[in-house]
Amino acid sequence: MTATLWQIPVSHFSEKARWALDLKGIEHERRSPPPPSHIPIALWLTRGAGHTFPVLVLDGRAIGDSSAIIAALEELAPEPPLYPSDREERRRALEIESWFDAELGPYARSLVFHELRDSPGGFADFASPMLPGPVRKSRAARSAGGLMAKTYTQVRWRVAGAEAGERARSQVLLALDRLERELEHGDGTYLVGGRFSVADLTAASLFAPVVQPPEGPEVAVEVPPSLEAFRASIAERPGYRWVEETFRRDRGDARRP
Ligand SMILES: N[C@@H](CCC(=O)N[C@@H](CS)C(=O)NCC(=O)O)C(=O)O
């Protein structure tokens, strides 16, 4: 079996797929072409079905979308399971996955991009790890990469302006409320069924851009000072601490070479 994960190192949706692959111990190669080249590559890999990363190619079959990737991995390598065996618990875990995919993922990303716009190192620092090695130290290449990232994130996700920042912050708070409700409903450690599942993996991964756990995505974002204030305002909340704790306890070897 051959497996190649087409991914973005800093991305939280890619983190979902990396975490599942690592947890199940599936040998794979990681390919990380710099954005926005990933869009035509995703379209090419999936024959037009999807334009986002991650895409997992398993024995020549391309699977786009992090949730579909986890479903395929669950079939390929059922142990350790990410889907609860109990039907009702599985339904709940999958509902939590799709809720956080839709209600948190895009907004956690927009919040970081919104705050990066006015931060000192800004998009140049953010984009430089994605530049090809030989030009990474060139000031001109860094600032061109930063400008491209700033333009792309605005055209694609409209992250500029106070309203966009407000919307992103309020969605992150909404997701934190939901996470804390789920934790009260469960055993306080795991969201469903008293053991680690796709629900925990998804909620923790998608909060990573805000919480920035040290075990998180392969490349960390330099946190903009204005985001720091927002993070500080929620850092003592049980949901925030749960994300840190879940990464510490359950993520394991995230930053493999
Ligand atoms: N629903 C998708 C979302 C993935 C996603 O939004 N990926 C971003 C990177 S974080 C992307 O490739 N976006 C390209 C675009 O939308 O232009 C998943 O779960 O995989």
The ligand as a Tripos MOL2 file, in Angstrom:
@<TRIPOS>MOLECULE
LIG
   20    19     1     0     0
SMALL
NO_CHARGES

@<TRIPOS>ATOM
      1 N1        -13.7190   20.6860    4.3040 N.3       1 LIG1
      2 C1        -12.3240   20.6560    3.9630 C.3       1 LIG1
      3 C2        -11.7260   22.0280    4.1940 C.3       1 LIG1
      4 C3        -10.2400   22.0800    3.9080 C.3       1 LIG1
      5 C4         -9.7490   23.4980    3.7100 C.2       1 LIG1
      6 O1        -10.5050   24.4830    3.8680 O.2       1 LIG1
      7 N2         -8.4770   23.5900    3.3300 N.am      1 LIG1
      8 C5         -7.8930   24.8790    3.0500 C.3       1 LIG1
      9 C6         -6.5660   25.0170    3.7080 C.3       1 LIG1
     10 S1         -6.7920   25.1620    5.4600 S.3       1 LIG1
     11 C7         -7.7390   25.0160    1.5600 C.2       1 LIG1
     12 O2         -7.1130   24.1930    0.9120 O.2       1 LIG1
     13 N3         -8.3590   26.0460    1.0180 N.am      1 LIG1
     14 C8         -8.2630   26.4050   -0.3610 C.3       1 LIG1
     15 C9         -9.3720   27.3300   -0.7100 C.2       1 LIG1
     16 O3        -10.4850   27.1590   -0.1590 O.co2     1 LIG1
     17 O4         -9.1240   28.2060   -1.5200 O.co2     1 LIG1
     18 C10       -11.6130   19.5840    4.7850 C.2       1 LIG1
     19 O5        -12.1170   19.2040    5.8510 O.co2     1 LIG1
     20 O6        -10.5790   19.0560    4.3380 O.co2     1 LIG1
@<TRIPOS>BOND
     1     1     2 1
     2     2     3 1
     3     2    18 1
     4     3     4 1
     5     4     5 1
     6     5     6 2
     7     5     7 1
     8     7     8 1
     9     8     9 1
    10     8    11 1
    11     9    10 1
    12    11    12 2
    13    11    13 1
    14    13    14 1
    15    14    15 1
    16    15    16 2
    17    15    17 1
    18    18    19 2
    19    18    20 1
@<TRIPOS>SUBSTRUCTURE
     1 LIG1         1 GROUP 0 **** ****
